[in-house]
Amino acid sequence: MPLHRDQIEDALRTVQDPDLHKDLVTLGMVKRIEPGEDRIALTIELTTPACPMKDRIRADIERAVREKSSACGFGEPSIEVEFTADVRRPNQKLRDQGSPLPNVRQIIAVGAGKGGVGKSTVATLLAVGLARLGARTGLLDADIYGPSAPTMLGLTDLPTAARGNMLVPFDVHGVKAMTIGKLVDPEKPLIWRGPMAHGAFKQLATQTDWGDLDYLVIDLPPGTGDVALTMAQLLPLTGAVVVCTPQRVAQDDARRAVRMFQQLGIEVLGVVENMSYFVGDDGKEYDLFGRGGAEVMAQTMSIPFLGAIPITMSLREHCDLGTPLGNWTGPGAIGPSIDELCRSVASRISIASLQGRYVQPTLSVT
């Protein structure tokens, strides 16, 4: 009696790509499974036809499948492994397919190599700022382990709603927003392995009734983990914005985030320097972390610098109060810096659109 297809797939989940450190099934590299009485035929798609780890992957596959067969009480099958190659990166492949969000014109990921650099703050300001400029904008808080949108958007007392099997996004501050933080106990830690985070992100992204959007801004978890990979395999992204503070330790991690997006085939729209400087109550500017460091990093990596956001007392207050529009009014307003960031991002997307890579959204400046 031969192994079933599901049993073979389970065996392949134990085989990791030596470079990406993810299993072959999760990476979508298993393209064909043909079980037989005494022969199993597999097709594995590599990222390059000259993969130096091909022999190791083949050996790991044969070992895993034979161990599974033995554990199930079957004989030792003949295993034929055929390798193919698709040189397109994960997100590039999606652009030849239909988008799961056909009414969303542009999808922008906001990421960072480390936590604590204000990634969620920048994602929120970018979404609200684009909406102020006249674009139909959504914000997906995909930071599964530390969602910030409930606080930053003032969603705490708002009820969640569903229409059929679709989540209804919150309509606040001119943007449509959805976050895992409104679907779970706010004080309960999400101690999830990769597959659970994958499922949560997929549900939030594809089972939210976004309607027609010009931009969907996605606030990613920090680092280079499962959610970023899931996003790259699920959604055709326009590009990514990387957030970095000026100091060297943040730059080191931001470089890794840039390389991750590039490896996944996602264009890096540019780098934002957050907490670029501190503005005191007297209006004086203080370079707490070494102003300009992220801009220098962007230059050395040959990627655009999108702008700098200062840290002010009023910015902190509006983040805590869930009143992001207040950053454009009153004392300590940093609206001009946010508008510069939004226009820079829109400009980078316009350039890509003129080159025929993306569909240009309608944007009316008011």
C-alpha distance (Angstrom), angle and dihedral (degrees) to the residues before:
residue distance angle dihedral
M1 . . .
P2 3.83 . .
L3 3.77 129.1 .
H4 3.78 115.1 -91.6
R5 3.80 120.2 -118.6
D6 3.82 91.7 -108.5
Q7 3.81 90.9 52.9
I8 3.80 91.3 51.3
E9 3.81 90.1 48.4
D10 3.81 89.7 51.4
A11 3.80 89.0 53.7
L12 3.81 91.4 50.5
R13 3.80 90.0 53.3
T14 3.80 86.8 70.2
V15 3.82 92.3 57.3
Q16 3.79 114.5 88.2
D17 3.76 130.5 -160.8
P18 3.84 101.7 -115.1
D19 3.81 92.7 -137.9
L20 3.81 102.5 39.9
H21 3.84 96.1 35.5
K22 3.81 92.1 -140.2
D23 3.77 127.3 113.2
L24 3.80 121.0 -98.2
V25 3.81 94.6 -113.8
T26 3.79 94.8 50.7
L27 3.80 90.2 48.4
G28 3.81 91.0 52.2
M29 3.79 92.4 -122.1
V30 3.83 95.8 130.5
K31 3.81 105.1 91.1
R32 3.82 102.5 163.1
I33 3.81 136.8 22.3
E34 3.81 118.1 -178.8
P35 3.82 112.9 175.4
G36 3.79 119.5 -162.8
E37 3.79 140.3 171.7
D38 3.80 95.1 -89.4
R39 3.83 102.3 -6.3
I40 3.79 133.1 65.6
A41 3.82 119.3 -167.7
L42 3.81 120.2 -160.8
T43 3.80 134.5 -179.3
I44 3.79 116.2 -156.7
E45 3.78 120.4 -170.8
L46 3.81 114.5 -144.7
T47 3.79 127.0 -162.4
T48 3.80 91.4 -123.9
P49 3.80 132.0 23.8
A50 3.81 89.4 -135.1
C51 3.80 95.5 54.7
P52 3.84 106.5 162.1
M53 3.82 90.8 -154.3
K54 3.82 95.1 56.7
D55 3.81 94.9 109.5
R56 3.80 92.2 48.2
I57 3.81 91.8 50.1
R58 3.81 90.6 49.3
A59 3.81 91.9 50.5
D60 3.82 91.9 47.6
I61 3.81 90.9 50.3
E62 3.80 93.1 50.2
R63 3.80 91.7 47.8
A64 3.83 93.8 48.0
V65 3.81 95.2 47.2
R66 3.82 93.7 46.2
E67 3.79 91.6 48.4
K68 3.80 89.4 51.0
S69 3.80 91.4 48.8
S70 3.80 91.4 49.9
A71 3.81 92.4 47.2
C72 3.82 89.8 52.8
G73 3.81 91.1 51.5
F74 3.80 96.2 -109.8
G75 3.77 129.7 129.2
E76 3.77 126.8 -97.1
P77 3.81 108.1 -80.9
S78 3.79 128.3 -152.4
I79 3.80 107.7 -108.7
E80 3.80 121.2 -152.5
V81 3.81 115.3 -169.7
E82 3.79 119.2 -168.2
F83 3.79 117.9 -169.0
T84 3.79 124.0 -150.8
A85 3.79 128.8 173.3
D86 3.78 135.6 -139.9
V87 3.79 109.1 -172.6
R88 3.80 91.6 -164.2
R89 3.78 113.3 102.7
P90 3.83 120.5 -120.7
N91 3.79 97.6 -92.7
Q92 3.79 93.9 41.1
K93 3.81 89.7 60.0
L94 3.80 91.4 57.7
R95 3.79 92.5 59.8
D96 3.79 90.1 69.8
Q97 3.80 90.8 53.9
G98 3.78 135.3 63.4
S99 3.81 115.8 -81.4
P100 3.82 117.3 -119.5
L101 3.83 84.9 -138.2
P102 3.82 102.0 49.9
N103 3.82 94.0 166.4
V104 3.81 93.7 55.8
R105 3.80 111.2 87.4
Q106 3.79 102.1 -169.9
I107 3.81 130.2 20.6
I108 3.80 117.6 -162.4
A109 3.79 122.9 -171.3
V110 3.81 119.2 -153.2
G111 3.79 111.6 -157.6
A112 3.77 143.5 160.1
G113 3.76 136.1 -165.2
K114 3.81 92.8 -127.1
G115 3.77 140.9 19.1
G116 3.78 125.2 -102.5
V117 3.81 98.2 45.3
G118 3.82 95.4 106.8
K119 3.79 98.1 -102.7
S120 3.81 93.3 150.3
T121 3.80 90.6 47.0
V122 3.80 91.1 53.6
A123 3.82 92.5 45.0
T124 3.81 90.6 51.9
L125 3.80 93.8 46.4
L126 3.80 91.1 46.6
A127 3.82 93.0 51.6
V128 3.81 94.6 45.2
G129 3.81 91.6 42.5
L130 3.81 93.7 52.3
A131 3.80 89.0 49.2
R132 3.81 90.1 52.1
L133 3.80 88.6 54.4
G134 3.79 89.6 58.1
A135 3.81 103.9 -93.6
R136 3.80 124.8 132.1
T137 3.79 99.7 -118.5
G138 3.78 138.5 -177.1
L139 3.80 131.4 -168.5
L140 3.80 121.3 -150.8
D141 3.80 112.1 -166.3
A142 3.80 98.4 -151.6
D143 3.80 95.0 166.2
I144 3.80 89.9 118.7
Y145 3.81 96.3 -178.5
G146 3.81 98.7 41.1
P147 3.83 112.1 21.4
S148 3.81 112.7 -171.6
A149 3.80 102.5 176.9
P150 3.84 96.0 88.4
T151 3.80 89.3 63.0
M152 3.81 101.1 32.0
L153 3.81 93.6 47.9
G154 3.82 96.6 36.3
L155 3.81 94.8 -117.6
T156 3.80 97.3 142.3
D157 3.81 97.4 105.2
L158 3.81 97.3 34.0
P159 3.82 117.2 103.5
T160 3.79 122.1 -126.4
A161 3.79 118.7 -120.8
A162 3.79 138.8 -167.6
R163 3.77 134.9 -160.7
G164 3.79 108.5 -154.2
N165 3.80 105.5 -50.5
M166 3.81 92.6 -22.1
L167 3.80 126.5 95.7
V168 3.80 115.7 -129.0
P169 3.81 110.1 -132.8
F170 3.78 121.5 -130.7
D171 3.81 112.0 -103.5
V172 3.80 104.3 -145.6
H173 3.81 136.8 144.7
G174 3.80 90.2 -0.6
V175 3.83 95.3 -56.9
K176 3.79 136.3 95.1
A177 3.79 109.9 -125.2
M178 3.78 138.8 -173.6
T179 3.80 129.4 -179.7
I180 3.80 138.6 172.6
G181 3.80 85.4 -132.0
K182 3.82 90.4 77.9
L183 3.80 94.3 49.1
V184 3.81 99.8 55.0
D185 3.79 137.7 45.2
P186 3.83 104.6 -74.1
E187 3.81 92.0 -137.8
K188 3.80 96.7 44.2
P189 3.81 115.5 97.9
L190 3.80 115.0 -131.8
I191 3.79 102.4 -129.0
W192 3.79 95.1 -176.5
R193 3.77 134.0 156.6
G194 3.80 120.9 -137.6
P195 3.84 98.5 -86.3
M196 3.81 91.7 54.5
A197 3.81 92.0 49.1
H198 3.82 88.3 47.7
G199 3.80 91.3 53.7
A200 3.80 93.7 46.0
F201 3.80 93.1 51.1
K202 3.80 92.6 46.8
Q203 3.80 91.4 51.1
L204 3.80 93.9 47.2
A205 3.80 92.7 48.2
T206 3.79 102.0 41.4
Q207 3.81 103.1 26.8
T208 3.79 96.3 53.3
D209 3.81 115.6 97.2
W210 3.81 96.6 -128.7
G211 3.79 95.4 165.4
D212 3.81 116.4 -162.3
L213 3.81 112.2 -15.3
D214 3.78 133.6 174.3
Y215 3.80 91.7 -162.2
L216 3.79 134.6 18.2
V217 3.81 111.3 -168.0
I218 3.81 114.5 -158.4
D219 3.80 118.8 -157.3
L220 3.82 104.3 -152.5
P221 3.81 128.1 -159.3
P222 3.81 113.2 -100.3
G223 3.78 118.8 -91.6
T224 3.79 132.2 25.6
G225 3.80 103.8 -67.1
D226 3.79 143.6 127.9
V227 3.81 100.2 -57.9
A228 3.81 93.1 56.7
L229 3.81 90.6 50.1
T230 3.82 91.8 47.2
M231 3.80 90.5 50.0
A232 3.81 92.1 50.6
Q233 3.82 90.8 51.5
L234 3.82 94.6 45.0
L235 3.81 109.8 37.3
P236 3.82 131.0 44.1
L237 3.78 99.6 -128.0
T238 3.76 125.3 -153.6
G239 3.78 90.4 -152.1
A240 3.78 148.3 -60.4
V241 3.78 134.8 -97.0
V242 3.81 114.8 -149.7
V243 3.80 118.3 -151.9
C244 3.79 120.1 -150.0
T245 3.79 137.2 165.6
P246 3.82 117.9 -135.9
Q247 3.81 100.7 -104.5
R248 3.79 122.8 98.8
V249 3.82 96.7 -116.2
A250 3.82 90.1 58.8
Q251 3.80 91.8 45.8
D252 3.81 91.4 55.5
D253 3.80 91.5 56.7
A254 3.81 93.6 40.8
R255 3.81 89.0 57.6
R256 3.80 88.7 57.8
A257 3.80 90.5 51.2
V258 3.82 90.5 51.0
R259 3.81 91.4 50.6
M260 3.81 90.9 47.3
F261 3.80 92.4 55.8
Q262 3.79 91.2 45.4
Q263 3.80 91.7 49.4
L264 3.80 89.9 51.5
G265 3.80 91.0 51.4
I266 3.82 95.5 -109.0
E267 3.79 116.2 138.8
V268 3.81 113.7 -123.5
L269 3.79 105.1 -131.6
G270 3.78 90.3 -167.4
V271 3.80 149.8 -77.4
V272 3.81 128.3 -73.3
E273 3.79 119.9 -154.6
N274 3.80 105.8 -143.4
M275 3.82 122.7 -168.5
S276 3.76 84.8 19.1
Y277 3.78 90.8 161.7
F278 3.80 138.8 -15.9
V279 3.77 122.5 -111.5
G280 3.79 113.2 -152.5
D281 3.81 127.0 -150.6
D282 3.80 87.7 -96.9
G283 3.80 90.7 58.5
K284 3.81 93.1 -111.7
E285 3.80 117.4 139.7
Y286 3.80 121.4 -131.1
D287 3.82 122.8 -167.1
L288 3.79 96.7 -142.3
F289 3.81 97.8 166.0
G290 3.80 103.4 26.7
R291 3.80 106.5 -80.4
G292 3.79 116.1 -125.3
G293 3.80 98.5 27.7
A294 3.82 94.7 118.4
E295 3.80 91.1 48.0
V296 3.80 90.4 54.5
M297 3.79 89.6 48.7
A298 3.81 90.7 52.2
Q299 3.79 90.5 51.4
T300 3.80 93.3 50.4
M301 3.82 90.3 49.8
S302 3.83 92.4 45.9
I303 3.79 94.2 -123.6
P304 3.82 127.4 127.1
F305 3.78 122.7 -89.4
L306 3.81 107.0 -136.1
G307 3.78 100.9 -169.5
A308 3.79 146.4 -78.0
I309 3.80 129.0 -87.2
P310 3.82 117.5 -159.0
I311 3.78 125.2 -145.3
T312 3.79 114.2 -118.6
M313 3.77 137.2 168.6
S314 3.81 91.0 -113.0
L315 3.83 92.8 51.3
R316 3.79 89.9 54.5
E317 3.80 91.2 47.3
H318 3.81 94.0 50.2
C319 3.81 91.3 48.1
D320 3.81 90.4 52.7
L321 3.81 93.9 44.1
G322 3.80 96.1 44.8
T323 3.81 93.3 -121.7
P324 3.83 105.1 125.4
L325 3.82 94.1 162.1
G326 3.79 88.0 65.6
N327 3.80 88.3 74.0
W328 3.80 88.5 76.7
T329 3.81 96.4 52.4
G330 3.77 140.3 47.4
P331 3.80 130.8 21.4
G332 3.78 116.2 -21.7
A333 3.82 92.8 19.1
I334 3.79 113.3 168.6
G335 3.80 95.8 -170.9
P336 3.84 94.7 127.0
S337 3.82 91.5 56.6
I338 3.81 91.6 48.7
D339 3.80 92.6 46.8
E340 3.81 89.7 51.1
L341 3.80 89.6 53.4
C342 3.82 92.5 48.4
R343 3.78 93.4 48.3
S344 3.80 90.9 47.8
V345 3.80 91.5 53.0
A346 3.81 91.9 45.7
S347 3.80 89.2 48.8
R348 3.80 93.1 52.4
I349 3.80 89.6 51.0
S350 3.82 90.3 47.9
I351 3.80 90.4 53.7
A352 3.79 90.6 51.2
S353 3.80 90.3 47.6
L354 3.79 92.9 51.7
Q355 3.78 87.8 53.0
G356 3.80 88.1 56.5
R357 3.78 98.2 -112.2
Y358 3.79 99.1 114.0
V359 3.79 142.9 19.6
Q360 3.80 111.5 -101.6
P361 3.84 114.6 -126.2
T362 3.78 122.8 -135.1
L363 3.80 109.8 -103.2
S364 3.77 123.0 179.2
V365 3.79 116.0 -171.2
T366 3.77 112.6 -141.3
